[in-house]
Amino acid sequence: MGYARSTVANCMPDLNDPTSSTSYRPAPTAPEHLNNTGCKIKYSEGKGRGVYASKPMPAYTLLEINPALLFSAEEYEAHGRHTVLDHYTFKWRDGRMALALGLGSLFNHSDSPNVSYSIDTSTESIRYTTVRAVEPDEELCIYYGTNLWFKPVEISDGRTCADTELVDDGWGGLSAVAGEVEASSSSNHVPEDTSDPNAIVPDEDLPFTRVKLTSDEDDEETSEAVRTVQAWAVDIPDPRHTTSALKWLKSSGLDTPTLSHLKRVRKSPTGTHSTLLLTSTSPTIAPELPSDLDLAAPYQLAVPRSAALTPTSLALKNALWPTVFAPRRKGEPEDWSRARAQWACAAMVRVVEEARAARAAGELPIASYVPAPPEEPAWPSYLARDTRVSSAHPLRHAALNVVRALSNSTASTSASIIPATAAASTPPTSAPTKNGQHYLLTSRALFVTHEPCVMCSMALLHSRVKEVFFLVPMQRTGGCGGAACVPKLEGVNHRFAIGRWKTGAGGVSVEGLEIDEDIDS
Ligand SMILES: C[S@@+](CC[C@H](N)C(=O)[O-])C[C@H]1O[C@@H](n2cnc3c(N)ncnc32)[C@H](O)[C@@H]1O
């Protein structure tokens, strides 16, 4: 908290060792315990007790708010550190020591944590929140930091914490709480912890700085980029019945706000009939129609998922279904919610971790990551390292490798190109392959440790990526504002947003990511 490490750490009892000389022994069975968010206690192989999910949990689920028991550093020095409490104690921001009263004390450590926590000094409490979607029976783990006092048991991908140098994550890393990153959340570029994950984060508190693009940033300027959703529609053979059909629709309960960006009626070009858009809910069960109206059988069709932001996108969307025109003011940036900012921090932590693992394996410390979007947690995510060294291939840059990972996602993958989720081998049909073009990153965000070079930036532009976040600027070679800004160039047919990560934001450090500034990234 790190968990407070003391000079006697090595003399501390091993919670997993029944022969340990301490009087502490893990109980043979976990107590019956289920909190109201669905966390339960179970024994975790080699770790003692742990906290587990009893049901599926979406990303950013608030798991627990635990009061902290605070005591002075002197008390800790004289007593606490000589007891089993040392395993559970961590440093509070003001130098006192703290113990989480509740399940918080039972979260085990993982170097790929699925839970982050934040300290609320005003209420002297700690909030634990999932950072990604969690499966039933999955262990819920936090990140203790780099100075572990025990040998961590292997995590699911076969690595141990000792294999990689890890990031001190201001969102999930206990060491961050120990004051290794700025204590104040705003100076750490971490949005205030409010209970509302939808709260909009002011621009100055975002973990990145937006690189300003002068042109409009609408990402739906080509027909293949138009995002669609399946909806039910019905033809009205006699257009004179359109008003009655509309009246029925309004009272039917089918008329939900999900399609409010679309007109309800489309007239056939010849005027022979009109079509009524019914609903986007239930892809399998056709909506029931009134018997007193002369309507054909309902059918499904693809309609635009959102309003049109530009005249070009309006024309493209109208070709599918009459769409509302809601232009964004030129250069107006997208709002970011707190949940989305947390998702971005977790993604940047993950990609930095991968880059450090790449370096340990003899590669350049560069990695790239396309996480599942927070609003589509079931979509596959992709992770790739730079493999120029091992492949002796000058084009195996991390950003290109991750695009290859996406396009190869139905084929077998190599160790350096990792579908970062189990779902990667069978992407849902609504995932990025939906346009039939497997390299497309339409509507996806890409996190990369080093500013992509001009070549990679151009490739990303072709892939229609929505936004790129990078940590290390590359003044001489970068294509996202360093040597050039590719999405700003005149004549390009797509623009992506760029975020330059703020120093220390989310507890992410650039340590270990040094590369020669002339190397393309
Ligand atoms: C805060 S306690 C966590 C709850 C603890 N497992 C229990 O049964 O009370 C921290 C202790 O859990 C164990 N632990 C936590 N994460 C571990 C991991 N990844 N591998 C092995 N042991 C772990 C270590 O013994 C550590 O000192």
The ligand as an SDF file (V2000), in Angstrom:
LIG
                    3D

 27 29  0  0  0  0  0  0  0  0999 V2000
   -3.9040   -8.7730    2.4360 C   0  0  0  0  0  0  0  0  0  0  0  0
   -3.6090  -10.4780    2.6310 S   0  0  0  0  0  0  0  0  0  0  0  0
   -4.7460  -11.1920    1.4830 C   0  0  0  0  0  0  0  0  0  0  0  0
   -5.6570  -12.2030    2.1400 C   0  0  0  0  0  0  0  0  0  0  0  0
   -4.9620  -13.4710    2.5550 C   0  0  0  0  0  0  0  0  0  0  0  0
   -4.8480  -14.3730    1.4100 N   0  0  0  0  0  0  0  0  0  0  0  0
   -5.6880  -14.1700    3.6850 C   0  0  0  0  0  0  0  0  0  0  0  0
   -5.9750  -15.3750    3.5790 O   0  0  0  0  0  0  0  0  0  0  0  0
   -5.9590  -13.5450    4.6900 O   0  0  0  0  0  0  0  0  0  0  0  0
   -2.0360  -10.5920    1.8870 C   0  0  0  0  0  0  0  0  0  0  0  0
   -1.4330  -11.9700    1.9460 C   0  0  0  0  0  0  0  0  0  0  0  0
   -2.0810  -12.8640    1.0520 O   0  0  0  0  0  0  0  0  0  0  0  0
   -1.1350  -13.7110    0.3920 C   0  0  0  0  0  0  0  0  0  0  0  0
   -1.1970  -13.4050   -1.0460 N   0  0  0  0  0  0  0  0  0  0  0  0
   -1.8180  -12.3730   -1.6520 C   0  0  0  0  0  0  0  0  0  0  0  0
   -1.6920  -12.4360   -2.9790 N   0  0  0  0  0  0  0  0  0  0  0  0
   -0.9570  -13.5260   -3.2550 C   0  0  0  0  0  0  0  0  0  0  0  0
   -0.4600  -14.1050   -4.4580 C   0  0  0  0  0  0  0  0  0  0  0  0
   -0.6900  -13.5750   -5.6770 N   0  0  0  0  0  0  0  0  0  0  0  0
    0.2730  -15.2350   -4.3510 N   0  0  0  0  0  0  0  0  0  0  0  0
    0.5140  -15.7970   -3.1410 C   0  0  0  0  0  0  0  0  0  0  0  0
    0.0930  -15.2860   -1.9670 N   0  0  0  0  0  0  0  0  0  0  0  0
   -0.6510  -14.1620   -2.0170 C   0  0  0  0  0  0  0  0  0  0  0  0
    0.2300  -13.3690    0.9770 C   0  0  0  0  0  0  0  0  0  0  0  0
    0.4890  -14.2900    2.0110 O   0  0  0  0  0  0  0  0  0  0  0  0
    0.0220  -11.9880    1.5520 C   0  0  0  0  0  0  0  0  0  0  0  0
    0.8530  -11.7500    2.6630 O   0  0  0  0  0  0  0  0  0  0  0  0
  1  2  1  0
  2  3  1  0
  2 10  1  0
  3  4  1  0
  4  5  1  0
  5  6  1  0
  5  7  1  0
  7  8  2  0
  7  9  1  0
 10 11  1  0
 11 12  1  0
 11 26  1  0
 12 13  1  0
 13 14  1  0
 13 24  1  0
 14 15  1  0
 14 23  1  0
 15 16  2  0
 16 17  1  0
 17 18  1  0
 17 23  2  0
 18 19  1  0
 18 20  2  0
 20 21  1  0
 21 22  2  0
 22 23  1  0
 24 25  1  0
 24 26  1  0
 26 27  1  0
M  CHG  2   2   1   9  -1
M  END
$$$$
